[in-house]
Amino acid sequence: MKILIVDDSPIMRNVVKNTLAALGYPSSGWREANDGESAWTCILQDIPDVVLLDWNMPGLDGYELLKRLRADERFSKVPVVMATSENNKTHLVAAIKAGATDYLIKPVRQDQLGEKLMHIQNGILLSKL
């Protein structure tokens, strides 16, 4: 599974990478970007199987990148798991309306990320849960 990790925090990217490793996802399948524009470039070069996307980033934030992905037919079906440290329904509803596949509250926990990735691999969308 090709996974694109998008977060402006190198610490959070490392947390996600360590979590993916613990879940058995090989590092050869991971790529990372530190902002929305870098992520967009990565996506244009090689479409990932899933994007783990931070909401709050400088420049092109995760929410705007999600909307850009959904507006482009080439990437409209790429699963996107939004992640944020803000635990509020406004962000959750906005992410769902913008087309997020799923949603995580930081800090990322291994069991939660594993469950989200398993759902994506099995074609279970957030709206079906």
C-alpha positions in Angstrom: 0.0 0.0 0.0 1.4 3.4 -1.0 0.8 5.8 1.8 1.5 9.6 1.6 2.0 11.1 5.1 1.3 14.9 5.0 2.1 16.9 8.1 4.1 20.1 8.7 5.4 18.6 12.0 8.4 16.3 11.6 7.6 14.9 15.0 4.1 13.9 13.9 5.4 12.4 10.7 7.7 10.3 12.7 4.9 9.2 15.0 2.8 8.2 12.0 5.8 6.3 10.4 6.5 4.5 13.7 2.8 3.6 14.0 2.7 2.3 10.4 5.9 0.2 11.0 4.3 -1.3 14.2 1.2 -2.1 12.1 3.3 -4.0 9.6 3.2 -1.5 6.7 6.7 -1.5 5.0 8.6 1.8 4.8 9.1 1.2 1.1 5.5 2.2 0.6 5.6 5.5 2.5 6.3 9.0 1.2 6.0 12.1 3.2 5.4 15.8 2.6 5.6 18.7 5.0 2.9 20.9 3.4 0.0 20.8 1.0 1.9 22.0 -2.0 4.6 19.4 -1.6 1.9 16.8 -1.1 0.2 17.9 -4.3 3.6 17.5 -6.2 4.0 14.0 -4.7 0.4 13.0 -5.8 1.0 14.3 -9.3 4.1 12.2 -9.6 2.7 9.0 -8.2 -0.9 8.5 -7.0 -0.9 7.1 -3.5 -3.3 4.4 -2.3 -4.1 6.5 0.8 -3.3 10.0 2.0 -2.9 10.7 5.8 -3.5 14.4 5.8 -2.9 16.9 8.6 -5.6 19.7 8.7 -3.6 22.6 10.0 -0.5 23.5 7.9 0.9 26.8 6.6 0.2 27.6 3.0 -2.1 25.0 1.4 -3.7 23.4 4.4 -5.1 19.9 4.5 -8.7 21.0 4.1 -7.9 22.9 0.9 -5.8 20.0 -0.4 -8.6 17.7 0.2 -11.0 19.9 -1.8 -8.4 20.1 -4.6 -8.1 16.3 -4.7 -11.9 15.8 -4.8 -12.2 18.4 -7.6 -9.7 16.6 -9.8 -11.1 13.5 -11.5 -7.7 11.8 -11.4 -7.6 11.9 -7.6 -11.3 12.1 -6.6 -11.4 8.5 -5.4 -8.0 8.5 -3.5 -8.8 7.7 0.2 -8.0 10.6 2.5 -7.8 10.3 6.2 -7.9 13.8 7.8 -6.0 14.2 11.1 -6.3 17.1 13.4 -5.6 17.9 17.1 -8.8 19.9 17.2 -11.6 17.7 18.4 -14.7 19.5 17.3 -17.7 18.5 15.2 -17.3 21.5 12.9 -14.0 20.1 11.4 -15.5 16.6 11.3 -18.6 17.7 9.4 -16.5 19.9 7.0 -14.1 17.1 6.3 -16.9 14.7 5.5 -18.7 17.2 3.3 -15.4 17.9 1.5 -15.0 14.2 0.8 -12.7 12.8 3.5 -12.7 9.0 3.6 -12.2 9.1 7.4 -11.0 11.3 10.3 -8.5 10.9 13.1 -7.9 13.0 16.2 -4.3 13.5 17.2 -2.3 12.1 18.8 -2.5 9.2 16.3 -3.1 5.9 18.1 -2.0 2.7 16.6 -5.3 0.9 17.1 -7.2 3.8 15.5 -4.9 4.2 12.5 -4.9 0.4 12.0 -8.7 0.4 12.0 -8.9 3.3 9.5 -6.5 1.6 7.1 -8.2 -1.7 7.4 -11.5 -0.1 6.6 -10.0 1.6 3.5 -8.4 -1.7 2.3 -11.9 -3.3 2.7 -13.7 -0.5 1.0 -15.6 0.6 4.1 -16.3 4.4 4.0 -16.8 6.7 7.0 -20.4 7.2 5.9 -21.1 3.4 6.2 -19.8 3.2 9.8 
